[in-house]
Amino acid sequence: MTKAELIARLIAMMPEMDPRMVEASFQKVMDHISESLADERRVELRNFGIFDLKQHSAHEGRNPRTGEAVQVSQKKVPYFKAGKKLKESVNLLHGSE
C-alpha cells in the first residue's frame, strides 16, 4: 500500500473530516516520527510497534562489482519492530506459515 492509498483509506473511514485535515494529520505523524529518530529518540506505539535506531559500526566491506575492499563508516539505521498485537493480528489473518 502506498502513502496515497493509505491516506485515501483514512479519508474514506472518516467522511466527516475534511480530507485535507486527514492528510495533514497523517503527514504530521510521519514528520514527528522522522524528527524523533533524527534526534535519536525512539517512538513506541502501543500494540503496534517501535521505531528506533540501530548502530552499525565501521567495518571493511567489499565493492560487489570489483571485489575491492572499501571502508564503511559508522552509521545509525532506522528500524521497526512490530508489537505483539500486530504480530498476532497478522498471523490470525494470514495464518502462521
C-alpha positions in Angstrom: 0.0 0.0 0.0 1.4 3.4 -0.9 1.1 6.6 1.2 -1.6 7.9 -1.1 -3.6 4.7 -0.8 -3.3 4.8 2.9 -4.5 8.4 3.1 -7.4 7.6 0.7 -8.5 4.8 3.1 -8.3 7.1 6.1 -10.4 9.7 4.3 -13.0 7.0 3.4 -13.0 5.8 7.1 -13.6 9.4 8.3 -16.0 11.0 5.9 -17.0 13.6 8.5 -13.5 15.1 8.4 -12.0 17.4 5.8 -9.8 15.3 3.6 -7.1 18.0 3.7 -7.1 17.8 7.5 -6.8 13.9 7.4 -3.8 14.2 5.0 -2.2 17.0 7.1 -2.6 14.9 10.3 -1.1 11.9 8.7 1.9 13.9 7.5 2.3 15.4 11.0 2.6 11.9 12.5 5.1 10.9 9.9 7.1 14.1 10.4 7.1 13.6 14.2 8.4 10.0 13.9 11.2 11.2 11.5 12.2 14.1 13.7 12.2 11.9 16.8 14.5 9.4 15.1 16.7 12.2 13.8 17.0 13.3 17.5 17.9 9.7 18.4 14.6 9.2 20.3 12.6 6.0 19.8 8.9 6.1 19.1 6.7 3.5 20.7 3.1 3.0 19.5 1.5 0.6 22.0 0.0 -2.5 20.4 1.6 -1.5 17.0 5.3 -1.4 17.3 8.5 0.6 17.9 10.5 2.8 15.6 14.1 3.0 16.8 17.7 3.3 15.6 20.3 0.5 15.3 24.0 1.4 15.4 26.1 -0.1 12.7 29.8 0.0 13.5 32.5 0.9 11.0 33.9 -2.0 9.1 35.6 -3.1 5.9 33.3 -4.0 3.1 33.7 -5.1 -0.5 32.6 -3.4 -3.7 30.3 -6.1 -5.2 31.3 -5.1 -8.7 35.1 -5.1 -8.4 35.7 -7.0 -5.1 37.8 -4.1 -3.9 38.0 -3.5 -0.2 36.2 -0.3 1.0 35.8 1.3 4.4 32.2 1.6 5.5 31.8 4.3 8.1 29.8 4.0 11.3 26.1 4.9 10.9 22.7 4.7 12.5 19.9 3.0 10.6 16.2 3.3 11.5 14.2 0.1 12.0 10.7 -1.0 13.0 9.9 -3.8 15.4 6.3 -5.0 15.3 4.4 -5.2 18.6 2.8 -8.3 19.9 -0.8 -7.4 18.9 0.3 -6.5 15.4 2.1 -9.8 15.0 -0.9 -11.7 16.4 -3.4 -9.9 14.1 -1.2 -10.6 11.0 -0.9 -14.3 12.0 -4.7 -14.5 12.6 -5.5 -13.0 9.2 -2.9 -14.9 7.2 -2.1 -18.0 9.3 1.4 -18.7 10.5 3.5 -20.3 7.8 
